[in-house]
Amino acid sequence: MRVRYSFSSRHTRTIALTNRHHRPIPTLIKEIIRISDIVLEVLDARFIDETRNKELEDMILGLGKKIIFVLNKADLIDVVELKKNIDLEGLKPYVLVSCKTKAGIRELRTRIKIESKKIKQEKSRHIGIIGYPNTGKSSIINVLAGGGRARTAAAAGFTKGMQKIRLAKGILLLDSPGVMPEKEAPAHKTKDAQKLSIIGVKTFDRAKNPEFVVFELMKKNSGVFEKFYKINANRDSERLIEEFGRKNKLLKKGGEVDIDRAARRILKDWQFGKIKI
């Protein structure tokens, strides 16, 4: 009998899951990959290469599994410029999506159905989902599943343990906490710490030396920040932070700008998607 695929909320409900919070995340991720027939890797469309987990990709492909790359937060980029400047051929199949505007969600559903139909088996197809913390995995699940099926939060790593979520008849989605390559997890090096703050793994309130993170962000996007804040900083991050702080009265005693608070406020705007590149 031919399986019908429908993504309406009528067919969608969360099913029982095993609570194994005590298990190490790498083991949990390996189990999800082993169980999955297809894996969705959620990437930040602003930082595609930086949010790819090549270690897990090698593991998935080594097991003969299919990867669908989900380029999330597409509303924060110029898609035409992205396709012009970045070679996306190596990411096929990929889908550009925005959970905020729902753009690309129908295409993602279609892609999941197409790839699922290629799997010749009677039992349910399992679709694993992986990605760095804060790339929007839970938001993707919520949109696909009809809302409210996976919790979301601005803080990274909010989804706990493995969850099984029914997307449609015959299709189950396996969710997990965000995971990054083991070599990046400690983030002892300054560059690693800055990268994790830029992509939102390390939240604005926990970022070390936030003014350096703003400096790195402005290297390629100075005009975007100056336009957003209506500040002519002449590509100088220090000047931008200083003027932003004065403009928003983020001052210490004596009238000196509180650089740390001002930089964190800018980083917060960035991480919450207010600034589009």
Phi, psi and omega in degrees: 000133183287133179279131176266139180249118177228134182255016180289154182296343178300327182264000190256127171202151178283135178252170187301144179229156180269127181276109181229049185299335184284349182281143180298141182303315180305321178295318179298317179297317179299321180294319179297316179297319180297318182287327188290145171268326178225146178238129171268124173255113182274123181242155173277118184300339178281335184221066186299306184293322183293334182256008173280139176253090186297327180298313179289325177300316179298320180296315182297311181293326178296333178269005178075024181265156179270139175248132169250120181273123181254107182270095186274167180066034181294343178287349181262007180228167170268105186299322179299315179295321179301310182292334179284323188261342183236133178279110182264004183301322182289354181256007182288137357280138176228157177223128175274125183225160172222116178291335181289314182260352182072008178297135176083352183293318178298319179297322179295316177301316180298317180297318178298317180296317181299311182291326180294322181294338180285344182270113184271094176202155182278326184286171180298145174276136179255125180249108178279154177226126181231168177160161174302154171302144174073014174275351176102026181301312182297324178294321177300314180298314180303316182292316180294321187270359177096012173095138172075006183273337175226134183291147176235154177202157178289330180287143183289150173072033185283325180288126185252136175065178179277139175235139173254126184231127181280116178272327182193173177298120179087003180228120177244138178257132178254116180257159180206167174297154176297146180220144178239163178306140184305324182293340181263342188305314181292329179052045179287324182287146182303315182298319179297316181297319179295317179300315182295329176286321181296317182273359172092004177294316174261114187290159187306327183281347180249359182295138176269133181051063184301333179295330177288326178295317177297321177301314180296320179297322184280349178304317183254343189230032185302317182298325180296315181292318180296320179292318182297317183268358182055047179233126176270096184258001180054044177065017183256110183296324180297318180292320179299312180299316181300309183290324176298317180298317180293318181299326183255012176057039175268080190240153172269177175298136182096357176088005179282140180294134175277093185302318182299311180295318181296316180295320179294324178295319178296316180296324177297314178302320180295309184293332179272009172075022179281336184255119182259132180258000000 
